[in-house]
Amino acid sequence: MPFSASAVTNPNPGSPVFSPSRRLPPSLLSFNKDTPEPHHHIHTLPGSPLRLRPPSLLRAQHQHQHQHRREVPCSPSPCKPTSHQQFAAVTTTAITPSPSRLVNRRRPPPLLVPAVTTLQEQEQQEEAGHETQETAGHGFAAYCRKGKGRRRIHMEDRHVAAAGLGGDPHTAFFGVFDGHGGKAAAEFAANNMPRIMAQELLQQQQQTRTCSTNTTTAVEEAVTRAYLRTDADFSSTSRAGGACSVTALLRKGRLVVSNAGDCRAVLCRAGKANPLTSDHRASREDERRRIESQGGFVIDCRGTWRVQGSLAVSRGIGDGHLKPWVLAEPDTTTLPVDADCEFIVLASDGLWDKVDAQEAVDVARPLCCTGGQQLSAACRRLVELAASRGSTDDITVLIVSLSAMSDDLYL
């Protein structure tokens, strides 16, 4: 029975579903009487107050073509038989490529490029192979260990031991230099400061003979000039990198200790540790005031105070790009050497960041004050202790036995 529109009521005349504005023109709604009416076509009775929306022209044409298209039987599949009632409008044919079109592709042989190693890479490889360095002499020993950081290519620490400084058998000079931003500054200081120090001490002796000058003050001034000259000579050749330093000068029964940066010196006096230096860091209040008075600034970068937001230490040799805020002028301490002075430890911050002063003395003293004076073993033990506690920095430890040196240097 065909569907009648009289059975449909419009609950809402303004509804978009039954809106008269969506009707198609009458010319598009005429169908041939001979053409069977689609089963889904809905028509209205004459005089009915409601007229439903007829199907669209596109859909009507599609259904008309679908009913009058020529149906072509599909060829039966060799794998599965089909009945005579199964038809398909479109038949497909599998296309098999011709054997002549098949191309046999072979993987090309690997391209072998000979490796080329530059001279700089060879030096880096040679230096990387020597992760530790050991130096020993009469009354002193030093041990160095390269850091394990990811960006550490070179050992940036350097040390120097010069007995008989400047040809004077009664003067000895020792130093540890901790480079940053490369090894250039530390290497330059270790190679040149002993020579410059000897020149300044000789000049100081000549001035002392001609005028009544306090010997202690004159020696400290000579040490300061040696630091400043070393800094000026290095800065004239390079502005990249810098180095912290700590030095010990043994001369005429006195110990003169100087530092610029965060390398430290600790004196063992009768088994007790006596720190002789103070770190020059941007976090120190007096250093911050000095930097700000010269137009610089100190800011906190992720928990570390830095000069111009760059360097954590406020003094050292080099760092030409941070002048005049980073100075090479050292702090100097002079003290007499007596029977209670056993040995002195000079070391970079790679040790002091993990081992405090008294612990360093307690570890080294059994080896330094024995009959054999195993100074090298004491240095090595301190370095290994800091490394075992997670130090990834370069570590350098230099120990000077004051009791062993006194017979030669303090007449």
C-alpha positions in Angstrom: 0.0 0.0 0.0 1.5 3.3 -1.0 2.4 5.8 1.7 -0.1 8.7 2.0 0.8 12.2 3.2 -2.7 12.5 4.7 -1.5 10.3 7.5 1.2 12.8 8.5 0.4 15.8 10.6 2.7 18.8 11.0 3.2 19.5 14.7 5.2 22.6 13.9 4.5 24.5 10.7 7.8 26.4 11.0 9.9 23.3 11.3 12.8 23.2 8.7 11.9 19.6 7.9 8.5 20.6 6.6 9.5 24.0 5.4 7.8 24.9 2.0 11.0 26.9 1.0 12.9 23.6 0.6 10.5 22.3 -2.2 11.9 21.7 -5.6 10.3 23.4 -8.7 7.3 21.6 -10.1 9.1 20.9 -13.4 11.6 18.7 -11.5 8.9 16.7 -9.8 7.2 15.3 -13.0 7.7 11.7 -13.8 6.6 9.6 -16.7 3.5 7.7 -16.0 5.0 4.6 -17.8 8.0 4.7 -15.5 7.3 2.8 -12.3 7.3 4.9 -9.3 10.2 4.3 -6.9 9.2 2.4 -3.8 10.4 5.2 -1.6 8.7 8.0 -3.4 6.2 9.9 -1.2 3.4 11.9 -2.8 0.5 14.0 -1.5 -3.2 13.7 -2.2 -5.0 16.5 -3.9 -6.3 19.1 -1.5 -4.1 17.9 1.3 -3.0 20.7 3.6 0.5 19.1 4.0 3.0 18.4 1.2 6.2 16.6 2.1 9.6 17.4 0.6 10.1 15.2 -2.5 13.4 13.5 -3.2 16.2 15.5 -4.8 16.7 15.5 -8.5 20.2 14.0 -8.2 19.0 11.1 -6.1 16.1 10.5 -8.5 18.4 10.4 -11.5 20.8 8.1 -9.7 18.0 5.6 -8.8 16.7 5.8 -12.4 20.1 5.0 -13.8 20.5 2.2 -11.3 17.3 0.5 -12.3 17.9 0.8 -16.1 21.6 0.0 -16.2 22.9 -3.0 -18.0 23.9 -5.8 -15.7 26.9 -7.8 -16.8 27.4 -11.2 -15.2 30.7 -11.5 -13.4 33.0 -14.3 -14.5 33.1 -17.1 -12.0 36.1 -17.3 -9.7 38.2 -20.4 -10.2 38.5 -20.8 -6.4 34.8 -20.3 -5.5 31.8 -21.2 -7.7 29.0 -18.6 -8.0 25.3 -19.0 -8.8 23.6 -17.6 -11.8 21.9 -15.0 -9.6 25.2 -13.2 -8.7 26.0 -10.2 -10.8 28.4 -7.4 -10.8 28.2 -4.0 -12.5 31.9 -3.6 -12.9 34.5 -6.4 -13.6 38.1 -6.1 -12.6 41.1 -7.7 -14.1 44.4 -8.3 -12.3 47.3 -6.7 -14.1 50.5 -8.8 -14.0 53.7 -7.0 -15.0 55.5 -8.3 -17.9 58.7 -10.2 -17.1 60.6 -7.9 -19.5 59.7 -5.0 -17.3 61.1 -6.5 -14.1 64.4 -5.0 -13.2 66.9 -6.8 -11.0 68.3 -4.2 -8.6 71.4 -4.9 -6.7 72.6 -3.0 -3.6 75.6 -0.9 -4.5 78.9 -1.8 -2.7 79.6 0.3 0.4 81.6 3.4 -0.1 84.8 3.3 1.9 86.1 6.7 2.9 89.6 6.7 4.5 89.6 8.4 8.0 91.6 11.5 8.3 92.8 12.6 11.8 94.0 16.1 12.4 96.9 17.0 14.5 94.6 18.5 17.1 92.6 15.3 17.3 95.8 13.3 17.8 96.8 15.6 20.6 93.4 15.2 22.2 93.5 11.4 21.9 97.0 11.3 23.4 96.0 13.5 26.3 92.8 11.6 26.9 94.9 8.4 27.2 96.9 10.0 30.0 94.2 10.6 32.6 96.6 10.8 35.5 99.9 12.5 36.0 102.4 12.1 38.8 105.4 14.2 39.7 107.8 13.7 42.6 111.0 15.3 43.9 112.9 15.9 47.0 110.4 17.0 49.7 107.4 17.3 47.4 105.0 15.3 45.2 102.0 16.0 43.0 99.3 13.9 41.5 96.7 14.9 38.9 93.6 13.2 37.6 91.5 14.3 34.5 87.9 15.0 35.2 85.1 12.7 33.9 82.7 15.4 32.6 81.1 15.0 29.2 82.6 18.3 27.9 86.1 17.7 29.3 88.5 17.1 26.4 91.7 18.4 28.0 93.2 18.2 31.5 92.9 21.9 32.4 95.0 21.7 35.6 98.7 22.5 35.7 101.2 22.5 38.5 104.8 23.6 39.0 107.6 22.8 41.4 110.8 24.8 41.2 113.4 24.1 43.8 116.3 26.6 43.6 114.2 29.3 42.0 116.2 31.7 39.9 119.4 29.9 40.8 119.0 30.6 44.5 119.4 27.3 46.4 117.6 28.7 49.4 114.3 29.5 47.5 111.6 27.2 46.3 108.4 27.9 44.4 105.3 25.7 44.1 102.0 26.3 42.4 98.7 24.8 41.3 96.8 26.4 38.4 93.2 25.4 37.6 92.2 26.5 34.1 88.7 27.3 33.0 87.5 27.8 29.4 90.5 25.8 28.2 94.0 24.9 29.4 95.9 27.9 27.8 95.9 30.2 30.9 96.9 27.5 33.3 99.7 26.2 31.0 101.0 29.7 30.5 101.1 30.5 34.2 102.9 27.2 35.0 105.5 27.8 32.4 106.1 31.5 33.0 105.3 32.5 36.5 108.4 30.9 38.1 110.6 32.9 35.7 108.7 36.1 36.4 108.7 35.5 40.1 112.5 35.1 40.2 112.9 38.4 38.3 110.6 40.2 40.8 112.4 38.7 43.8 115.8 39.8 42.4 114.5 43.3 41.8 113.1 43.3 45.4 116.5 42.3 46.8 118.2 45.2 45.0 115.6 47.7 46.3 115.9 46.4 49.8 119.7 47.0 49.8 119.3 50.6 48.8 116.4 51.5 51.2 115.1 50.4 54.5 112.0 48.4 53.4 110.3 45.8 55.4 111.4 42.5 54.0 108.1 40.7 54.4 106.2 43.5 52.8 108.7 43.7 49.9 108.4 40.0 49.2 104.6 40.2 49.2 104.7 43.1 46.8 107.1 41.1 44.5 104.7 38.2 44.5 101.8 40.5 43.6 103.7 42.0 40.7 104.6 38.5 39.5 100.9 37.6 39.4 100.0 40.9 37.6 102.8 40.5 35.1 101.8 36.9 34.3 98.2 38.0 33.8 99.2 40.9 31.5 101.5 38.8 29.4 98.9 36.1 28.9 96.1 38.7 28.1 98.3 40.3 25.5 98.4 37.0 23.6 94.9 35.6 24.2 91.6 36.8 25.7 90.1 33.4 25.9 90.0 31.4 29.1 91.5 31.9 32.5 93.0 30.1 35.5 92.7 30.1 39.3 96.0 29.8 41.1 97.5 29.1 44.5 101.3 29.4 45.1 103.7 28.8 48.0 107.1 30.5 48.2 109.7 29.1 50.7 112.4 31.7 51.3 114.7 32.4 54.3 112.6 30.6 56.9 109.3 32.0 55.8 106.3 30.6 53.9 104.5 33.1 51.5 101.2 31.7 50.3 99.1 33.5 47.6 95.9 32.7 45.8 93.6 34.2 43.1 90.4 32.2 42.7 89.2 29.1 44.4 92.4 27.0 44.7 93.4 26.5 48.3 96.4 26.0 50.5 96.1 24.2 53.9 99.0 23.9 56.4 99.3 20.9 58.7 100.6 22.2 62.0 101.0 19.5 64.6 98.1 17.5 63.1 95.7 20.4 62.8 94.6 21.9 59.5 95.2 25.7 59.1 93.6 27.1 56.0 95.9 29.8 54.5 93.6 31.0 51.7 90.1 32.2 51.1 88.2 31.6 47.9 87.6 34.5 45.6 84.0 33.9 44.5 81.3 36.2 43.2 79.2 35.3 46.2 81.6 37.0 48.6 80.1 40.3 49.8 83.4 42.3 49.6 84.0 41.0 46.1 80.5 41.8 45.0 80.9 45.4 46.2 84.2 45.8 44.5 82.8 44.5 41.2 79.7 46.8 41.4 81.9 49.8 42.3 83.7 49.3 39.0 80.5 49.2 36.9 80.0 45.4 36.8 77.3 43.2 38.3 76.9 39.9 40.0 73.7 37.8 39.4 72.5 34.4 40.6 72.5 31.9 37.8 70.7 28.7 38.8 72.0 28.9 42.4 75.5 30.1 41.6 76.6 33.8 41.8 78.5 34.8 38.7 80.4 37.9 37.5 78.5 39.4 34.6 76.4 36.3 34.6 79.4 34.3 33.4 82.2 33.4 35.8 81.8 32.0 39.4 85.2 33.1 40.6 86.0 36.8 40.9 89.8 36.6 40.6 92.3 34.7 38.5 94.8 34.9 35.6 93.4 35.7 32.2 89.6 36.2 31.5 90.4 39.3 29.4 86.7 39.6 28.4 85.8 40.2 32.1 88.4 42.9 32.9 88.5 44.9 35.1 86.0 43.0 37.3 88.0 39.7 37.4 91.4 40.7 38.9 94.7 38.8 39.0 95.8 40.5 42.2 96.2 37.8 44.9 95.7 37.7 48.6 99.0 36.8 50.3 99.8 35.4 53.7 103.3 35.2 55.2 104.2 33.1 58.3 107.4 31.7 59.8 108.1 28.0 59.5 108.7 26.4 62.8 109.0 22.8 64.1 105.3 22.3 64.3 104.8 23.0 60.5 104.7 19.5 59.0 103.5 19.9 55.4 101.3 22.0 53.2 98.7 20.9 50.7 98.0 22.9 47.6 95.1 21.7 45.5 92.5 22.7 43.0 88.8 23.0 43.8 88.2 19.4 42.4 89.6 18.2 45.8 88.1 20.9 48.1 84.6 20.5 46.8 84.5 17.0 48.2 87.1 16.9 51.0 87.4 19.5 53.8 90.7 20.8 55.2 90.9 18.7 58.3 89.9 15.5 56.6 92.6 16.1 54.0 95.2 16.5 56.7 94.0 13.4 58.5 94.2 11.3 55.3 97.7 12.6 54.2 99.4 12.9 57.6 100.1 9.1 58.2 101.9 9.0 54.8 103.6 12.4 55.0 105.1 12.1 58.5 106.4 8.5 58.4 110.1 7.7 58.0 109.7 7.0 54.3 107.6 10.1 53.6 105.3 8.6 51.0 104.2 11.9 49.6 103.1 10.5 46.2 100.9 8.0 47.9 99.3 10.7 50.0 98.5 12.8 46.9 97.1 9.8 45.1 94.9 8.9 48.1 93.4 12.4 48.3 92.6 12.5 44.6 91.0 9.0 44.7 89.0 10.0 47.8 87.5 13.0 46.0 86.8 11.0 42.8 85.1 8.3 44.8 82.7 10.9 46.2 81.6 11.9 42.7 84.0 14.7 41.7 83.9 15.1 37.9 86.3 18.1 37.9 90.0 17.9 37.2 91.8 17.2 40.5 95.4 18.3 41.3 97.0 17.8 44.7 100.6 19.0 45.5 102.1 18.3 48.9 105.3 19.9 50.2 107.0 18.5 53.3 108.3 21.5 55.2 110.4 19.4 57.5 112.2 17.8 54.6 112.7 21.2 52.8 113.9 23.1 55.9 117.5 21.7 55.8 118.1 23.0 52.3 116.1 26.2 52.2 116.2 27.8 55.6 119.9 28.6 56.5 
